[in-house]
Amino acid sequence: MTREMTGAKMVVQALKDQGVDTVFGYPGGAVLPIYDEIFLQNDIRHILVRHEQGAVHAAEGYARSTGKPGVALVTSGPGATNAVTGLTDALLDSIPIVVLTGQVPTFMIGSDAFQEADTVGITRPCTKHNWLVKDTDSLAETMHEAFHVATSGRPGPVLIDIPKDVQFASGEYTSPKPSTSHYQPVMKGDLEEITELVAAMETAKKPVFYTGGGVINSGPAASQLLRELVDSTGFPITSTLMGLGAYPASGENWLGMLGMHGLYEANLAMHDCDLMINIGARFDDRITGRIDAFSPNSKKAHIDIDPSSINKVIRVDIPIVGDVAHVLEDILKVWKARGRKTDAAAVSKWQAQISDWRKVNCLAYTNSEKTIKPQYALQRLEELTKNHDRYITTEVGQHQMWAAQYLGFEDPNRWMTSGGLGTMGYGTPASIGVQMAHPDALVINVAGEASWLMNMQEMGTAVQYRLPVKQFILNNERLGMVRQWQELLHGERYSHSWSEALPDFVKLAEAFGAKGILCSDPADLDDAIMEMINYDGPVIFDCLVEKHENCFPMIPSGKAHNEMLLGEAETQGVIDSKGSVLV
Amino acid sequence: MSALHIKKGATRHSAYNLRPTFSDVQERHTIAVLVENEPGVLARVIGLFSGRGYNIESLTVAEVDHTGHLSRITIVTTGTPQVIEQIKAQLGRIVTVHDVHDLTVEGPSVERELAIIKVVGEGDKRVEALRLADIFRANVVDSTLNSFIFEITGAPDKIDAFADLMRPLGLVEVARTGVAALLRGD
C-alpha cells in the first residue's frame, strides 16, 4: 500500500509501523519538521534528553532491557557528533538501535552550512550501516531497511541522515514488508560442525561453557535452551560481562564471570579445560589475557553469528556460524538423538576440582565497621533488592566490576553495562531508557562518582518524566580503576586520578528536584538503601566508600588466566614492562 | 587442519574455508568484492582497510552491472593467513557487499593491468625504447619529437619489468590502473 505524505510524516509513520513506542531525542533546526509531526500525534512518546549522547545511551538501555530496537532522534551537526560515542558503544556491544539525524537541505550539503557535518562520513566506522536519504520517495523503504539491518544477524546501531528538504517534500509511503534486500544473515549452523561439537561433548573430561552477549541478543529462547543444555549435561558455565543473566547466578553449574576481574574458579576452569564451548562471545582481550597462554590444552568450539568473529583472536577447532538459539536447538536435538551421552564420571571429577577452586573464596575482602567497603555496599544492595523486579545499569570502572561480581542475575536483559567500549557516562541515561521500558520496575544505576558526573545532566530528564531511577554512587573521590592501575603499574604516582571539587550530591539531587541520600556509616547502610528503594521518584544515593580499595581478583595485563592476583599481598612487581603497554 | 573441512571459495555465507591460520608468512592475495553501487560504498571498503590496519597494494573499482547496480572492487592485499581470512570476513559483513571472492585461493585466475608510461629521450635511447616497446607489445599512443607515451597491458610483473627497462631510457611518469582479475574457466 502506498500513500502520499511528507518525509517528516513518513518518519513518524515508519516508526509506528515498526512498533516503536518511545523515541529519545533532542530537537534542532534540521529536524523541526519531524518534531512537528511528533507534536501532532500520540502513539509515539518522545523523551527529551539533555544531551544527544544521553539519547543514544537511553535508546541502548531501552534496547538491552527489551530486546527491541531503541530509537534516538537528533539534529544535524553537533547533534549528530554528540551521538557518535553512543553509536560506537552500541557497535562494540552489538546493540540494535536506530538513530535518526537531521541534515542541512540537499542543495546546501557540502557548502559548510550552519550545523552541517558529514554525518554519514563521521559515523561510517561506528555504525553497522548508515544512509543519507536524498529523495523522499526512498525514505520509507530506507527506514524499514534500517530496522531490518539493526536487528538481523549480529545486531548493531544504524543511522539515517535526513536532509531538511527531504522532510518537507512529499513522496510515496510504502508499508513495511518482509525484507527483500540481499542482507539476510545465516541463522542455522552447519550440521556437520554441530555433530562434531556434540561428539566432542560426549567424550570431554573437563568441559566448560563460555557464554557472552550473543546469547542475550539471540532472544529469550536462547537463554532457555542454554539452561536446558547446561542442566542436562552438567557442564560448568561461565560468562563474559555482557552475557550475565543468560544462565542464572543461582544455577548449580554457574562459575561466575570470567576475565580480567573474573572469578578464580571461572578463569582456572577456562585455563585447564579440555573442551571450551564459546557461545556468542568473542574472545575479547579482557577475557583471554595473554593469548599464547590462553587455555593451552583445550579443543575450542565457537558459535557466533558473525563469521568475522571466528579465528579473529583465538584459533578454534569447531567453528559454527549461526544464531545462538538456532544452533543450541540443533545441538540439543543431535545430542539427544545420539543418546544424551557425557563422560559423567570425568565431569564429576572436574566439578570436584572446580569446587576446590571455589573454596579459595576469591571474592572475600576485609570488611570494616568504620568505613563502607564498596564490596559490602553491593552485597547489601544485592540482598535488599534481589527479590524486586530489578534492572541494573552501570557506569565504567571498579564499581562496574564489583557490581558484576557481587550482584546476581537470574534472567537475561536485566544487566545493562558498557562492555566493549567502556563508556563512562553510560549508566545514567541507560537507566532512563530502561525505566521508560519498564515503568514499574526498580531500576538502579550502580555508578562511580567520576563516571556519574559525565552525564549527570540526564537527572533533569528523570525528574521531568517522573522516572524513579536510583543512582547508587559508590563515591571514593577517585577514578578508582585508574588509581588502581597507577598503583600497580606506575609506581603509585596518582596522576590526576582524583577530584578535589566534587559536588554535594544531596544538594545536587535537590537542585534537580530529586531526592538525595548520603551514607557513610556501614551501620546506616541498610536503612539508607531501603529509603532509596521505597522513595517514589529519582534518587541520588551518595555512598561514601573506602577510598583506596582495589578490585580483585585481577589478571594483570600480559599474564595468563592461571596467574591471577587474589589480593593486595600479591600485587608487588607483578606486571612487567611488556604488560604495562597493554591497557 | 582437516577438522575444518577446508573448502575452496570464500563467500559471506561460508566461514569454513579456513586455511592454516596463525602463520607468520606474508601472502599476497587478490580479492574480488561485488558491491552495491551506492554512494559511500568505496569509502566503507577503504575505511575498513585503514581502520583495521590492513594493506592495500592495488585497488580498482568500476560498475560492472548497470541494471543490478553492482560494482566490482578488485583489491590486491598482503598479510598473514589469519589477516587475509579476517579481511574477507570483515568485507563480507559490510551490509552493501554482495560477495567476496579470494581469487588466489579459488584460482587459477587471470590478472591484468593497464599502464601508460611516458619516456623522454633522444637519439639511440629513443630508438631503444621503441624497440623494447615492440618486444613487450606496448603501443605508442602519443609521440612528440623527444617523447613517447606507451600503453602496455599485462600482468603486474610484466608492467614492472617494462617500467624497469624504460627507466634508464628516460622514463619520467607512469600511470597504472591497478589490477583487474577474473577466475579462469567457468
Interface residues (C-beta under 8 A of the other chain):
Chain A: V120 G121 R124 P125 K128 H129 L132 V149 G153 R154 H182 Y183 V186 D190 E192 E193 E196 D306 P307 S308 I310 N311 K312 R315 D317 I318 P319 V321
Chain B: A3 L4 H5 R12 H13 S14 A15 Y16 L18 T21 F22 P39 G40 A43 R44 G47 G51 Q82 E85 Q86 A89 Q90 G92 R93 I94 V95 T96 H98
